[in-house]
Amino acid sequence: MALDEALALLDAAPDGAGALLAVRVRITRAWTTMELEGLDPALGLLRSARGEAVAAGDRALLALTHIQESNILARVGDWQGALAALGQVGADETLLAPAQRCALHINRGLAHLTLGQTGPAREALETALGLATEHGFAEQEFKARHNLGCLAFAEDDLPRALLLMRAADALDAEVSRDRARLDYAEVLLAAGLVDQAREALEDALATAHADGHRLEVGDIALRLARCDILVEDLAGAREHLRSATAAYRTRQAAELVAGAEIVRAAVDIGEGRDLPGVVVGLGSRPARDPEGDGRPRTSSEREAVRLEAEARLLLGDLTGARRRLDAADGSRTDSLAGQLHELLVRARMDHLAGRPAESARWVEEGNRLLAAHQFRSSSLDVRAALALHARRLAAFDVERAMAVRDPDDVLTTVERWRAVSHRIDPVAAPPDPELVEATRELRLARHGLADDGPLSAAQLARLEELEQAVSEREWALVVAGSRGAAPAAADATELRAGCPPGTTVVELFESAGQLHALTVSSAGVRLRDLAAVPEAVALAGRLRRDLRARALLGPRSPMRAALERATGSSLAAVDALLSPVWADGERVVVAPSRSLTGVPWRLLPSLAGRAVTATPSVTRWVRGPAGRGPAASRLTVRALRGPGLDHAAEEVEAVAGAWARSPAAVGPGGATIGSDAATSTDVLEALAEAHVVHLAAHGRHEGQSPLFSAVTMADGPVYAHEFPRPVAAEHVVLSACDVGQFSSRPGDEPLGLAIALLSLKATSVLAAVAPVADDVAREAMVAYHRRVAAGADTADALAQVVAEAPEAGVFCLYGSDWRARTPSAVR
């Protein structure tokens, strides 16, 4: 190796001419030795270098040995030791060069940060940043800024953490980004963005294996285990833990091994394996207590306390569990996941102790905490993803209610956790310039690709790169200065009061692997058990496939009749599952469960002729969109079209004409529709200004990345990421294939193009859940607008249209009921 060769040459130099330079090389070589051979050989090499520095009387070199020792101890997780090593530098800091002083403060800030000492961490990192910017040290500036992002993460400010880390990564600095990207992946994981975190970690793992960096392999595997735990893949987590522990042991990294054992305890608890051993192992961990109050300091120590309490609870030791949690209470502010975990353990303790009111208080606190964290972010993706961390608390809450089976209590409980982010007022914010530019680049790239034929590997890679840039910017959107919370969900009393005569409200939900339904009608609230969740998933998936296959066939295809029969059979199977839950009445409101997203409710035989509205939650239907102010005195309507549809121009002209002749559209001005296809700018302006917006365009739903679902306009696709925040539009009609579909993430947070509009204050959205023929869409949507413009309620109007044209049943009305008002103007 180059360093070994340099040392040999320096040691052989006559009269000790290279002695001091050799000390510097040994200091540098210690880091490589740690990576390749482990902790003990590295520290041994440093001791040798330190002795030579003392013998030479060079205090600056001596200080550098302490700084390198700090680096090495930090790398193996001994942060107290790292901070103590830096303390040995003392007044000798003044002997160091500015770059060395900058490194010292970066290391000190990171050590304080890891030990939960945020005040000293901020002071040290800001000192380092000042030195770096003053002297033009790009590498140190990157590290200081990135670690300030880590500080924001430690303070539980995820949007700011993502913003600062991205800003650091954008610096033109010749520095390895591997460690920084691990930190970034950890923030993504804390935000609930598990798939994105896993993708980043798996890429990093391949690099670490190729470079032979065993500690990096261990760190990545440990984080992958946490990904597995969040999605309840405990077997996968155990395998990753084996890999992490093996890697750490090859480098004598005892502290890191101990950290992996904490994560292993979480897996053991999830599987109910060797709980007495978990209690003993976690309880016997040596605790560092520099402040002498017996409280855990680091996030790992606090996690160990929570897990020990949970294991004791599962063993029936309520007293021991409570004592363990209370002894650590108030030590530090934990992450959202950590806080929700503690609230879950406390709720379970009080539930088992026969204290239901106290148990409910912990659950409700967790629900408010989730909403407050969602409110801090303007990202639709992050708001939805954060609910993943509350999944276990929500499941406990619903299972508790199901054990008693009081329909009112079950309804209140299910609504508490359903689409929490939709109860949050979307804070008005100007368009983000960076997000606008990133989305424009993606639109241009998409627009330049052929619609037919597969994309090349290079084209796919470019699109993936651009989508990643859009996503990362959207995740970092911050609601400045906000620490707000959402209002509580509607309880059973409010929901019953909000259910008018002739209306049946159905809440579909899943608990303990079973699909259930709550029916609210004039007869009261009724709870029904329907089927196992896998059965419901299979039925809904089969129906979606049949609808798509049928839509893609030509009218004269020899397969047409067979697919009509198959689709009818699939509809009948779903209807047989659900028809018992619809009570008598003209109108049905349904809040679907995760397993039944994308069902074309209007096509179910048992709902024929009835007005049907689907909603993210019953609370959303009863109250309407959060933050929507009083209705404007005048309506404005815009009808726009995209390219490539034979009848779209006729459609938008007829829609505008319907509103121009409407008694609800009285006032100056008229409908003037241009002959050209609209652009993305036209669409965004319409959503920001008009009250009713109609878009006739090609559409695409992206199941894996729902916010990249789009409608295609003249200059390319328009994505949910770029919608105005909030939208002015009250009622939006998406006359496009598929964009009525949505993906529901764990935590009952739906995502998709139509649902995004609802979360941004639209009252109701009409969209198709499957492909629809151009001529069918034209006839159905024109008929629909004529009825709505004449004063019909949106759900009634759709029911009448589908009765006349059953193929239009793939359109679904989402959100709350909406009706036109007077006077209005069309433009």
HUMO-V55450 format. One record per residue. N is the residue number from 0. PSI is psi in whole degrees, -180 to 180 (NA if undefined). NEAR is the number of other ideal C-beta (glycine too) atoms within 10 Angstrom. Layout:
BEGIN
n;psi;near
N;PSI;NEAR
N;PSI;NEAR
END
This chain:
BEGIN
n;psi;near
0;153;9
1;-42;9
2;-40;15
3;-40;11
4;-40;9
5;-42;17
6;-42;18
7;-43;10
8;-42;13
9;-41;19
10;-27;13
11;-5;8
12;141;12
13;146;6
14;25;6
15;26;11
16;-29;10
17;16;18
18;-50;16
19;-37;15
20;-35;14
21;-36;21
22;-44;24
23;-41;18
24;-40;19
25;-38;24
26;-45;22
27;-42;17
28;-24;22
29;-37;24
30;-46;17
31;-39;15
32;-41;21
33;-44;26
34;-37;17
35;-32;15
36;-26;15
37;-179;19
38;-50;20
39;-48;12
40;-36;15
41;-46;27
42;-35;18
43;-42;13
44;-37;23
45;-39;24
46;-39;14
47;-45;14
48;-38;25
49;-41;21
50;-40;13
51;-37;19
52;-41;23
53;-44;13
54;-34;10
55;-8;14
56;26;8
57;98;17
58;-26;17
59;-43;16
60;-39;20
61;-42;21
62;-37;24
63;-32;27
64;-37;27
65;-39;20
66;-43;22
67;-37;26
68;-40;24
69;-44;27
70;-45;20
71;-45;22
72;-38;25
73;-38;20
74;-29;22
75;10;22
76;6;22
77;78;21
78;-32;22
79;-44;16
80;-38;18
81;-43;25
82;-38;22
83;-40;15
84;-41;23
85;-33;25
86;-24;12
87;-18;15
88;-44;25
89;-136;11
90;-15;8
91;-7;15
92;-33;15
93;-18;11
94;-11;16
95;154;18
96;157;11
97;-40;14
98;-38;14
99;-38;17
100;-39;21
101;-46;26
102;-40;24
103;-45;23
104;-32;23
105;-47;22
106;-42;25
107;-43;24
108;-42;28
109;-38;26
110;-48;26
111;-41;22
112;-47;23
113;-29;21
114;7;21
115;16;20
116;80;19
117;-33;17
118;-57;8
119;-33;15
120;-46;24
121;-44;17
122;-46;15
123;-43;24
124;-37;25
125;-33;15
126;-45;18
127;-42;28
128;-40;22
129;-45;14
130;-42;22
131;-45;25
132;-35;15
133;-39;11
134;1;14
135;34;9
136;94;20
137;-41;14
138;-46;16
139;-33;25
140;-42;23
141;-48;23
142;-42;26
143;-46;26
144;-42;23
145;-43;28
146;-27;27
147;-32;24
148;-40;24
149;-35;24
150;-43;22
151;-39;20
152;-45;24
153;-29;20
154;9;16
155;31;18
156;82;18
157;-44;27
158;-41;23
159;-37;20
160;-47;26
161;-40;29
162;-47;19
163;-39;22
164;-39;25
165;-39;18
166;-40;15
167;-42;24
168;-24;17
169;-11;11
170;146;13
171;80;6
172;132;18
173;86;7
174;145;16
175;132;9
176;3;14
177;-50;15
178;-40;15
179;-37;20
180;-29;19
181;-44;19
182;-42;18
183;-42;26
184;-36;25
185;-37;19
186;-41;22
187;-41;27
188;-43;25
189;-28;23
190;-2;27
191;4;28
192;69;26
193;-45;20
194;-42;13
195;-40;21
196;-42;24
197;-42;20
198;-45;15
199;-39;21
200;-40;25
201;-35;13
202;-44;13
203;-33;24
204;-41;19
205;-41;10
206;-44;14
207;-41;22
208;-45;13
209;-35;8
210;-7;12
211;25;10
212;91;19
213;-37;20
214;-38;22
215;-41;21
216;-45;22
217;-46;27
218;-42;28
219;-44;29
220;-38;23
221;-42;25
222;-35;25
223;-34;25
224;-38;26
225;-37;22
226;-46;22
227;-41;22
228;-40;20
229;-34;20
230;14;15
231;32;12
232;79;15
233;-31;18
234;-44;10
235;-39;16
236;-41;25
237;-38;19
238;-43;15
239;-34;27
240;-38;24
241;-43;14
242;-43;18
243;-47;26
244;-43;20
245;-42;15
246;-44;24
247;-39;27
248;-27;16
249;-17;14
250;18;24
251;36;17
252;76;25
253;-39;14
254;-39;18
255;-36;23
256;-44;19
257;-38;16
258;-39;24
259;-34;26
260;-29;18
261;-44;20
262;-37;24
263;-36;22
264;-37;24
265;-38;23
266;-44;21
267;-42;20
268;-42;20
269;-33;15
270;-5;13
271;31;9
272;128;14
273;54;14
274;-38;19
275;-40;10
276;-35;12
277;-45;24
278;-46;23
279;-46;12
280;-44;20
281;-36;23
282;-23;14
283;4;8
284;132;15
285;129;6
286;132;13
287;129;14
288;68;12
289;-23;10
290;-5;9
291;22;6
292;5;9
293;7;10
294;145;18
295;148;21
296;-50;21
297;163;19
298;-34;18
299;-42;18
300;-39;21
301;-37;22
302;-41;23
303;-39;25
304;-45;24
305;-43;25
306;-39;24
307;-42;26
308;-41;29
309;-42;27
310;-42;29
311;-41;26
312;-46;23
313;-25;17
314;-2;14
315;7;10
316;74;16
317;-39;16
318;-45;11
319;-39;17
320;-45;25
321;-41;18
322;-39;12
323;-44;24
324;-43;20
325;-33;11
326;-27;14
327;-3;19
328;137;10
329;11;7
330;-44;18
331;163;18
332;125;13
333;172;18
334;168;20
335;-45;21
336;-43;20
337;-43;18
338;-42;19
339;-35;24
340;-46;23
341;-42;22
342;-36;21
343;-47;23
344;-43;26
345;-39;25
346;-42;24
347;-40;23
348;-49;22
349;-32;20
350;-46;19
351;-26;14
352;3;13
353;33;8
354;73;13
355;-37;12
356;-43;7
357;-39;14
358;-44;21
359;-34;17
360;-41;15
361;-41;22
362;-46;25
363;-36;15
364;-40;16
365;-40;28
366;-42;23
367;-38;15
368;-44;18
369;-48;26
370;-40;23
371;-40;16
372;-39;29
373;-37;26
374;-25;22
375;-20;22
376;141;27
377;-2;22
378;123;27
379;-37;25
380;-48;25
381;-41;24
382;-43;26
383;-41;30
384;-33;28
385;-28;29
386;-19;24
387;-37;20
388;-19;26
389;5;29
390;-45;19
391;-39;18
392;-42;24
393;-43;26
394;-42;16
395;-45;19
396;-46;27
397;-41;20
398;-37;12
399;-46;19
400;-39;21
401;-27;20
402;-31;9
403;-35;9
404;34;11
405;113;15
406;-40;17
407;-44;18
408;-40;18
409;-42;23
410;-47;27
411;-41;21
412;-47;25
413;-44;27
414;-29;28
415;-35;22
416;-1;25
417;119;26
418;54;25
419;-40;30
420;-21;26
421;-9;26
422;-2;25
423;132;22
424;117;15
425;112;23
426;132;14
427;134;10
428;142;14
429;159;7
430;138;13
431;119;19
432;-40;9
433;-40;17
434;-40;21
435;-45;13
436;-43;13
437;-40;22
438;-37;25
439;-43;16
440;-41;14
441;-42;25
442;-44;23
443;-41;12
444;-43;16
445;-41;20
446;-29;14
447;-1;9
448;148;15
449;144;8
450;-23;7
451;147;5
452;153;7
453;154;8
454;150;12
455;165;10
456;-40;8
457;-41;8
458;-43;15
459;-42;12
460;-41;11
461;-44;16
462;-41;16
463;-41;10
464;-44;12
465;-40;19
466;-37;21
467;-42;15
468;-42;18
469;-47;24
470;-47;20
471;-37;20
472;-40;22
473;-38;25
474;-31;24
475;2;25
476;126;21
477;142;18
478;104;19
479;129;10
480;14;7
481;138;15
482;42;9
483;-179;14
484;158;17
485;153;20
486;156;13
487;154;16
488;158;27
489;140;23
490;179;16
491;-35;21
492;-46;11
493;-38;17
494;-40;23
495;-41;18
496;-30;10
497;2;17
498;101;21
499;163;11
500;142;9
501;2;13
502;135;21
503;126;22
504;128;27
505;121;22
506;113;26
507;133;22
508;163;24
509;139;21
510;130;20
511;40;10
512;8;8
513;147;15
514;132;24
515;165;22
516;140;21
517;126;24
518;123;21
519;121;24
520;-175;20
521;-19;14
522;-4;11
523;-156;12
524;129;21
525;139;14
526;130;18
527;146;15
528;131;12
529;-59;19
530;169;16
531;144;14
532;-43;18
533;-35;11
534;-44;15
535;-41;23
536;-43;17
537;-43;14
538;-45;22
539;-40;22
540;-41;13
541;-41;16
542;-44;27
543;-41;19
544;-42;14
545;-41;20
546;-43;26
547;-46;16
548;-41;16
549;-41;22
550;-29;19
551;-9;11
552;146;14
553;159;8
554;-22;6
555;11;6
556;139;12
557;-17;8
558;-4;12
559;-49;13
560;-41;9
561;-42;13
562;-30;18
563;-43;13
564;-42;11
565;-43;18
566;-42;22
567;-39;14
568;-41;12
569;-42;21
570;-42;20
571;-37;15
572;-44;15
573;-40;22
574;-38;19
575;-34;13
576;-39;19
577;-21;24
578;-31;13
579;-17;12
580;-16;20
581;116;20
582;173;17
583;148;9
584;160;18
585;-22;14
586;139;20
587;135;25
588;127;24
589;132;26
590;103;26
591;154;23
592;174;24
593;-36;21
594;-13;22
595;24;25
596;143;20
597;7;23
598;133;25
599;87;24
600;-35;22
601;-19;26
602;-11;26
603;129;24
604;-37;12
605;-11;15
606;9;21
607;131;14
608;-1;10
609;147;21
610;128;24
611;132;22
612;132;25
613;144;28
614;147;26
615;-34;25
616;156;23
617;-33;28
618;-44;27
619;-39;25
620;-44;25
621;-45;20
622;-18;18
623;-178;17
624;141;23
625;135;18
626;0;14
627;121;16
628;-172;6
629;151;5
630;143;11
631;155;12
632;-18;10
633;136;16
634;144;25
635;143;21
636;136;28
637;132;26
638;119;29
639;156;26
640;155;28
641;-180;26
642;164;14
643;11;13
644;127;21
645;-36;10
646;10;18
647;-40;25
648;-45;17
649;-40;16
650;-51;26
651;-33;26
652;-42;18
653;-37;20
654;-48;31
655;-38;24
656;-38;19
657;-42;25
658;-32;26
659;-31;16
660;1;14
661;141;21
662;-18;12
663;-2;19
664;44;25
665;138;12
666;175;14
667;156;8
668;162;13
669;-176;14
670;117;21
671;112;10
672;124;20
673;162;12
674;-15;7
675;153;11
676;145;21
677;158;27
678;173;17
679;-38;23
680;-41;12
681;-43;20
682;-48;22
683;-38;18
684;-40;16
685;-46;25
686;-29;23
687;-17;16
688;-38;15
689;159;23
690;-31;22
691;127;26
692;130;26
693;126;27
694;119;27
695;110;28
696;167;26
697;143;20
698;160;26
699;129;17
700;131;24
701;102;19
702;-38;14
703;-28;7
704;78;18
705;-30;23
706;-4;25
707;10;20
708;150;29
709;159;26
710;142;26
711;122;23
712;-173;25
713;-34;19
714;12;19
715;-173;21
716;149;22
717;124;27
718;158;24
719;-30;26
720;-30;26
721;7;25
722;148;22
723;148;20
724;97;20
725;175;22
726;150;24
727;-26;18
728;131;27
729;-41;24
730;125;24
731;132;26
732;119;24
733;94;25
734;75;32
735;153;28
736;140;25
737;-19;26
738;0;27
739;-6;29
740;156;25
741;157;26
742;131;21
743;117;22
744;159;21
745;133;20
746;6;22
747;44;25
748;107;29
749;150;27
750;139;25
751;178;28
752;-51;30
753;-43;30
754;-34;33
755;-40;24
756;-38;28
757;-40;25
758;-17;27
759;24;20
760;-2;22
761;141;27
762;-45;23
763;152;27
764;134;27
765;126;26
766;159;29
767;142;28
768;3;30
769;170;27
770;147;17
771;138;25
772;146;16
773;-45;17
774;-35;14
775;-46;18
776;-44;24
777;-53;23
778;-44;19
779;-42;25
780;-35;26
781;-44;21
782;-38;20
783;-50;27
784;-36;28
785;-40;19
786;-44;18
787;-43;26
788;-27;26
789;-4;14
790;1;14
791;149;18
792;146;19
793;-42;25
794;-41;25
795;-42;17
796;-44;24
797;-41;26
798;-42;24
799;-39;16
800;-45;23
801;-32;25
802;-34;14
803;-30;10
804;85;14
805;-28;13
806;-18;17
807;1;23
808;-10;27
809;-11;27
810;140;28
811;140;26
812;125;30
813;149;27
814;-127;27
815;168;22
816;147;20
817;144;23
818;142;16
819;154;24
820;172;15
821;157;14
822;170;13
823;165;23
824;145;18
825;137;27
826;NA;14
END
